[in-house]
């Protein structure tokens, strides 16, 4: 049986993924790191909204940010596994698998 702490971590990570634009951000980052501006243009979403989504994903430990001069670049954490275009991450109790993009 799953202990409470593990279930709580899993729920938090699944909750972070349970929003369409956050899933789109994860999908966009599968190809490598991007800035907030790049993500906003790619997703056609306001920069402020992308920033909020990035914060949720970062706090859940699904992405990480690195500062390069004035810019912050975001990327998937090393927890994400990639094989033949399919990416997956262990969220505690479950494994989330995102199929290859066609």
C-alpha positions in Angstrom: 0.0 0.0 0.0 1.2 3.5 -0.8 2.1 5.7 2.2 0.5 9.1 2.6 3.6 11.1 1.7 4.1 9.3 -1.5 0.5 9.6 -2.5 0.6 13.4 -1.6 3.7 13.9 -3.9 2.1 11.9 -6.7 -1.1 14.0 -6.4 0.8 17.3 -6.5 2.8 16.2 -9.6 -0.3 14.9 -11.4 -2.1 18.2 -10.4 0.7 20.2 -12.0 0.2 18.2 -15.2 -3.6 18.4 -15.2 -3.8 21.6 -17.2 -3.7 21.7 -21.0 -1.2 24.6 -21.4 1.2 22.9 -18.9 1.0 19.7 -20.9 1.8 21.8 -24.0 4.8 23.3 -22.2 6.1 19.9 -21.3 5.7 18.8 -24.9 7.5 21.9 -26.1 10.4 21.2 -23.7 10.9 17.7 -25.0 13.0 19.2 -27.8 15.3 21.1 -25.4 15.3 24.2 -23.2 13.4 27.3 -24.1 12.8 30.8 -22.6 9.5 32.1 -21.4 9.3 34.3 -24.5 9.9 31.4 -26.9 7.3 29.3 -25.1 4.7 32.2 -25.2 5.2 32.6 -28.9 5.1 28.9 -29.6 2.0 28.3 -27.6 0.3 31.7 -28.4 -0.2 32.4 -24.7 0.5 35.6 -22.8 4.0 35.6 -21.2 2.5 36.2 -17.8 0.4 33.1 -18.1 3.3 31.0 -19.3 5.4 32.3 -16.3 2.7 31.1 -13.9 2.5 27.7 -15.5 6.2 27.4 -15.4 6.2 28.2 -11.7 3.7 25.4 -11.0 5.7 22.9 -13.1 9.0 24.0 -11.4 7.5 23.7 -7.9 6.3 20.2 -8.7 9.9 19.3 -9.8 8.9 18.5 -13.4 11.0 21.3 -14.9 14.1 23.3 -14.0 15.2 26.8 -14.8 18.7 28.0 -15.5 19.7 31.7 -15.8 21.8 32.7 -18.8 22.5 36.4 -18.5 19.2 38.2 -18.4 17.3 35.2 -19.6 15.9 32.2 -17.8 15.8 28.9 -19.8 13.5 26.1 -18.8 14.0 22.4 -19.4 12.6 19.1 -18.3 14.4 17.7 -15.3 16.7 14.7 -15.6 13.9 12.6 -14.1 12.3 12.5 -17.6 13.2 9.4 -19.6 13.2 9.6 -23.4 13.1 6.7 -25.8 12.2 6.8 -29.5 10.4 10.2 -29.0 8.3 8.9 -26.0 9.0 10.7 -22.8 8.0 9.6 -19.3 8.4 10.5 -15.7 7.7 8.8 -12.4 5.3 10.9 -10.4 5.4 8.9 -7.2 2.9 6.1 -7.5 2.4 6.2 -11.2 4.5 6.8 -14.4 3.2 9.4 -16.8 4.0 8.5 -20.5 3.7 11.0 -23.3 3.8 9.5 -26.8 6.0 10.7 -29.6 4.8 13.7 -31.5 3.9 13.2 -35.1 
